[in-house]
Amino acid sequence: MKIISLTSLCVATLLGLTACGSSTSDRALSGAGIGAGVGAVGGLMVGAPLEGAAIGAAVGAGTGAITDEDKINLGKPAWN
């Protein structure tokens, strides 16, 4: 039950935060960074932080790439 709750929290966080930037590559890059961080924390709780970071980065990048700027816009990314 604890893992399901943690996974749900991570997915909700990713969906809420991955759309930083105005281009598809900006959103994918920021999504990968956010996803890696969330995944590492989640993975650390189950003893696999590197695997969690890799999975989180992949999910975050994918979510950021498919998110439209008009639906979620958190402003200009820090690297621009």
N, C-alpha and C positions, 0 to 999 in steps of 0.2 A: 504494500500500500504506500509506503514511504517513497519508493522509487517511482511509482506512478504519479504521485503528487509532485515530486521533483521534476520529472519529465514534463508534466503539464505546465509547471511554472517556467521551465526553460523555453518551451515552445511559445508560450504566451509572450515572454520577454523578447524572443527573437522576432516574432511577428510585429511587435510594437516598436522595435528599434532598428530594424534592418534597412529602412528606406531613407537613410541619410544620403543626400546628394541629388544632383539633377540629372545625371546620366546613368545608364544601366551599369557601366563599369564602376562608377562611384558607389552605387547602392550595393553592388556585389562585393566590393572591397570592404565597405564598412560592415556589411552583414557578416562577412567572413571573420572580421576582427571581433565583432561582438559575439558571434557564435562560438569562436574559439575560446573566448574568455568564459562564457556561460558553460560550454561543454567541459572545459577543464575543471571548473568548480564541481559540476555534476559528476564528472568522472572521478574526481578526487574522493567523493563521498562513497563510491563503490570500489575504489582501489585501482582505477585505470584512468589517470588524468590525461595521458597522451592520447589514448584512444578517444576519450571524451572530447578533447580539444579538436582532434581531426574530424570527428563526426559533427561537432558543433560548427566548425568552420565550413564544412560542406553544406550543411543545412542552411546556415546563415547566408552563404554566398548564393545559393539557389533561391532562397526567399528574397534576398535583396535584388537579384537579377529579374525576378518575375514581378516585383512590386512596381506599380506605376507611381511616378512622382506626384500626380494629381490626387492620388488616394491618401498617401502618407508623405508628408514633407516636413522633416525636422530641421531644415535649413541647410546652409552651406557646410560641407565637410571641412574638417580642420586642415586637411592637406591641400586645399585649393586656396 
